[in-house]
Amino acid sequence: MSLTYPQATQRRPETLLAAVALAVIGGVAAIATLPLIPDDAPDAVLWLSLAAGVLFIIAAAGVWQGIRAAAYALFALALLNGLAAAPGIPFDEEWYEKAFAAVGVTHAIALCWLLAAKNTREALR
């Protein structure tokens, strides 16, 4: 079994480009917001956020190269990230925390939708 990568002359579909862009934005945002984590939060929260940011960027690079397994990993990571953010919408106390949670859920939905789009699936064959 061999992996096939898209040819350099082959154009990537817009859905794949948008998925990679959203994944990189998600990874950078996860890393950039590390200072906003409260001091009383468990250390696991800090490490999970850092790991998620790095994994988003690594998976985005894999999707850019046309690796189907990276797309599956990115889909699962986005889904888990969205599920983790969802309780913040009804249960967080501050409005900006609710807004961050809503952005996280919207990001996850958009990324999963782009990865499941027909053009993206065809490009990753």
VOLONU-344526 format. One record per residue (C-alpha): residue number from 1; x, y negated, z. Coordinates in Angstrom, 3 decimals, padded with zeros to 6 digits. Layout:
tigu num NUM | u X | v Y | w Z
...
END
This chain:
tigu num 1 | u 000.000 | v 000.000 | w 000.000
tigu num 2 | u 001.401 | v -003.379 | w -000.929
tigu num 3 | u 000.248 | v -006.871 | w -000.174
tigu num 4 | u -000.367 | v -009.165 | w -003.082
tigu num 5 | u 000.103 | v -012.878 | w -002.767
tigu num 6 | u -001.467 | v -015.527 | w -004.973
tigu num 7 | u 000.732 | v -016.556 | w -007.854
tigu num 8 | u 002.356 | v -019.981 | w -007.664
tigu num 9 | u 000.412 | v -021.098 | w -010.724
tigu num 10 | u -002.903 | v -019.826 | w -009.386
tigu num 11 | u -005.074 | v -022.552 | w -007.858
tigu num 12 | u -006.396 | v -022.006 | w -004.387
tigu num 13 | u -010.109 | v -022.657 | w -003.958
tigu num 14 | u -011.201 | v -025.763 | w -002.076
tigu num 15 | u -012.790 | v -023.645 | w 000.636
tigu num 16 | u -009.438 | v -022.013 | w 001.380
tigu num 17 | u -007.691 | v -025.395 | w 001.427
tigu num 18 | u -010.313 | v -026.792 | w 003.795
tigu num 19 | u -010.076 | v -023.724 | w 006.060
tigu num 20 | u -006.295 | v -024.071 | w 006.294
tigu num 21 | u -006.619 | v -027.797 | w 007.010
tigu num 22 | u -009.196 | v -027.200 | w 009.749
tigu num 23 | u -007.055 | v -024.458 | w 011.280
tigu num 24 | u -003.991 | v -026.713 | w 011.401
tigu num 25 | u -006.078 | v -029.550 | w 012.858
tigu num 26 | u -007.433 | v -027.155 | w 015.482
tigu num 27 | u -003.960 | v -025.939 | w 016.375
tigu num 28 | u -002.510 | v -029.416 | w 016.649
tigu num 29 | u -005.523 | v -030.580 | w 018.681
tigu num 30 | u -005.172 | v -027.651 | w 021.094
tigu num 31 | u -001.526 | v -028.494 | w 021.670
tigu num 32 | u -002.027 | v -032.276 | w 021.755
tigu num 33 | u -004.745 | v -032.072 | w 024.413
tigu num 34 | u -002.601 | v -030.076 | w 026.856
tigu num 35 | u -001.917 | v -033.215 | w 028.952
tigu num 36 | u -005.682 | v -033.668 | w 029.407
tigu num 37 | u -006.007 | v -030.373 | w 031.292
tigu num 38 | u -006.611 | v -031.205 | w 034.978
tigu num 39 | u -003.824 | v -030.473 | w 037.437
tigu num 40 | u -006.087 | v -028.257 | w 039.515
tigu num 41 | u -006.858 | v -025.974 | w 036.553
tigu num 42 | u -005.308 | v -022.501 | w 036.674
tigu num 43 | u -002.027 | v -022.057 | w 034.807
tigu num 44 | u -003.757 | v -019.527 | w 032.557
tigu num 45 | u -005.832 | v -022.330 | w 031.015
tigu num 46 | u -002.683 | v -024.189 | w 030.015
tigu num 47 | u -001.011 | v -021.093 | w 028.565
tigu num 48 | u -004.148 | v -019.940 | w 026.717
tigu num 49 | u -004.588 | v -023.364 | w 025.157
tigu num 50 | u -000.959 | v -023.436 | w 024.065
tigu num 51 | u -001.190 | v -019.890 | w 022.674
tigu num 52 | u -004.404 | v -020.713 | w 020.808
tigu num 53 | u -002.781 | v -023.760 | w 019.218
tigu num 54 | u 000.237 | v -021.793 | w 018.064
tigu num 55 | u -001.910 | v -018.903 | w 016.806
tigu num 56 | u -004.134 | v -021.295 | w 014.834
tigu num 57 | u -001.080 | v -022.676 | w 013.036
tigu num 58 | u 000.456 | v -019.241 | w 012.387
tigu num 59 | u -002.850 | v -017.860 | w 011.070
tigu num 60 | u -003.282 | v -020.934 | w 008.852
tigu num 61 | u 000.132 | v -020.267 | w 007.316
tigu num 62 | u -000.884 | v -016.668 | w 006.669
tigu num 63 | u -004.141 | v -017.686 | w 005.017
tigu num 64 | u -002.238 | v -020.193 | w 002.877
tigu num 65 | u -000.013 | v -017.339 | w 001.688
tigu num 66 | u -003.052 | v -015.236 | w 000.843
tigu num 67 | u -002.821 | v -012.671 | w 003.631
tigu num 68 | u -006.256 | v -011.222 | w 004.299
tigu num 69 | u -005.373 | v -010.025 | w 007.814
tigu num 70 | u -004.500 | v -013.608 | w 008.744
tigu num 71 | u -007.965 | v -014.691 | w 007.602
tigu num 72 | u -009.549 | v -012.030 | w 009.830
tigu num 73 | u -007.387 | v -013.151 | w 012.751
tigu num 74 | u -008.222 | v -016.803 | w 012.120
tigu num 75 | u -011.943 | v -016.003 | w 011.935
tigu num 76 | u -011.782 | v -014.131 | w 015.261
tigu num 77 | u -009.732 | v -016.886 | w 016.881
tigu num 78 | u -012.135 | v -019.583 | w 015.706
tigu num 79 | u -015.125 | v -017.551 | w 016.872
tigu num 80 | u -013.611 | v -017.028 | w 020.340
tigu num 81 | u -012.633 | v -020.689 | w 020.547
tigu num 82 | u -016.175 | v -021.777 | w 019.664
tigu num 83 | u -017.688 | v -019.380 | w 022.195
tigu num 84 | u -015.333 | v -020.695 | w 024.868
tigu num 85 | u -016.310 | v -024.296 | w 024.103
tigu num 86 | u -020.068 | v -023.701 | w 023.911
tigu num 87 | u -020.838 | v -023.698 | w 027.663
tigu num 88 | u -019.330 | v -027.166 | w 027.919
tigu num 89 | u -022.191 | v -028.709 | w 025.963
tigu num 90 | u -024.919 | v -028.114 | w 028.565
tigu num 91 | u -022.798 | v -027.736 | w 031.710
tigu num 92 | u -020.009 | v -030.346 | w 031.585
tigu num 93 | u -020.708 | v -033.456 | w 033.650
tigu num 94 | u -019.026 | v -036.237 | w 031.683
tigu num 95 | u -020.238 | v -037.323 | w 028.251
tigu num 96 | u -016.775 | v -037.107 | w 026.703
tigu num 97 | u -016.381 | v -033.529 | w 027.928
tigu num 98 | u -019.690 | v -032.670 | w 026.254
tigu num 99 | u -018.449 | v -034.402 | w 023.088
tigu num 100 | u -015.193 | v -032.386 | w 023.091
tigu num 101 | u -017.193 | v -029.184 | w 023.538
tigu num 102 | u -019.538 | v -030.111 | w 020.680
tigu num 103 | u -016.583 | v -030.873 | w 018.415
tigu num 104 | u -015.024 | v -027.515 | w 019.343
tigu num 105 | u -018.200 | v -025.607 | w 018.505
tigu num 106 | u -018.679 | v -027.530 | w 015.253
tigu num 107 | u -015.040 | v -026.879 | w 014.317
tigu num 108 | u -015.482 | v -023.151 | w 014.927
tigu num 109 | u -018.690 | v -022.959 | w 012.887
tigu num 110 | u -017.161 | v -024.870 | w 009.977
tigu num 111 | u -013.983 | v -022.785 | w 009.985
tigu num 112 | u -015.877 | v -019.475 | w 010.115
tigu num 113 | u -018.187 | v -020.643 | w 007.330
tigu num 114 | u -015.257 | v -021.649 | w 005.126
tigu num 115 | u -013.474 | v -018.348 | w 005.711
tigu num 116 | u -016.638 | v -016.382 | w 004.902
tigu num 117 | u -017.316 | v -018.352 | w 001.712
tigu num 118 | u -017.288 | v -016.320 | w -001.492
tigu num 119 | u -014.456 | v -018.343 | w -003.066
tigu num 120 | u -012.210 | v -017.825 | w -000.056
tigu num 121 | u -012.927 | v -014.088 | w 000.105
tigu num 122 | u -012.163 | v -013.713 | w -003.606
tigu num 123 | u -008.891 | v -015.602 | w -003.245
tigu num 124 | u -007.785 | v -013.275 | w -000.454
tigu num 125 | u -008.283 | v -010.030 | w -002.387
END
